[in-house]
Amino acid sequence: MEVLLPANIGIKKGGIFMKNIIDDPINKNIELYYAFFQFVSFITLQKVSTIETRKNELKNQMKNSYQKNPYYL
């Protein structure tokens, strides 16, 4: 038999309300998906920033080589 308590009683009694949220499988799945997508986004952001950095380095190398010898093909 489940006893329904108001939300504020759960907070006063040491986190009963929070325990029910964490034990809820739907919310647990949402939290896992959220953590997974944040992890994937972080890795993707690192790769994109690495590619952008390398692209900028190559642009600078091309500019420098052109400035050193503009008539060399």
C-alpha positions as CSV (number, residue, x, y, z in Angstrom):
1,M,0.0,0.0,0.0
2,E,1.4,3.3,-1.0
3,V,1.0,6.4,1.1
4,L,0.7,9.7,-0.7
5,L,2.5,12.6,0.9
6,P,2.5,16.3,0.0
7,A,5.8,17.3,-1.7
8,N,6.9,19.5,1.1
9,I,6.7,16.7,3.7
10,G,9.1,14.6,1.7
11,I,11.7,17.4,1.8
12,K,11.2,17.8,5.6
13,K,11.5,14.1,6.2
14,G,15.0,13.7,4.8
15,G,14.5,13.4,1.1
16,I,11.6,10.9,0.6
17,F,10.3,13.0,-2.2
18,M,13.7,13.1,-3.9
19,K,14.1,9.3,-3.6
20,N,10.8,8.8,-5.5
21,I,12.1,11.0,-8.3
22,I,15.3,9.1,-8.7
23,D,13.6,5.7,-8.4
24,D,11.2,6.7,-11.2
25,P,12.4,4.8,-14.3
26,I,11.2,7.4,-16.7
27,N,13.1,10.2,-15.0
28,K,16.2,7.9,-14.7
29,N,16.1,7.3,-18.4
30,I,15.8,11.0,-19.2
31,E,18.7,11.7,-16.9
32,L,20.8,9.0,-18.6
33,Y,20.0,10.2,-22.1
34,Y,20.8,13.8,-21.0
35,A,24.2,12.8,-19.5
36,F,24.9,10.7,-22.7
37,F,24.1,13.6,-25.0
38,Q,26.2,16.0,-23.0
39,F,29.1,13.6,-23.1
40,V,28.8,13.2,-26.9
41,S,28.4,16.9,-27.4
42,F,31.5,17.6,-25.3
43,I,33.5,15.1,-27.5
44,T,32.1,16.6,-30.7
45,L,32.9,20.1,-29.5
46,Q,36.5,19.1,-28.8
47,K,36.9,17.5,-32.3
48,V,35.4,20.5,-34.0
49,S,37.6,22.9,-32.1
50,T,40.7,20.8,-33.0
51,I,39.7,20.8,-36.7
52,E,39.1,24.6,-36.6
53,T,42.5,25.1,-34.9
54,R,44.2,23.0,-37.6
55,K,42.4,24.7,-40.4
56,N,43.5,28.1,-39.0
57,E,47.1,26.9,-38.7
58,L,47.0,25.7,-42.4
59,K,45.6,29.1,-43.5
60,N,48.4,30.9,-41.7
61,Q,51.0,28.6,-43.2
62,M,49.6,29.3,-46.7
63,K,49.7,33.0,-46.1
64,N,53.2,32.9,-44.8
65,S,54.5,30.8,-47.7
66,Y,52.8,33.1,-50.2
67,Q,54.4,36.2,-48.5
68,K,57.8,34.6,-48.6
69,N,57.8,33.8,-52.3
70,P,54.7,35.1,-54.1
71,Y,55.9,34.1,-57.5
72,Y,56.6,30.5,-56.7
73,L,54.0,28.1,-58.1
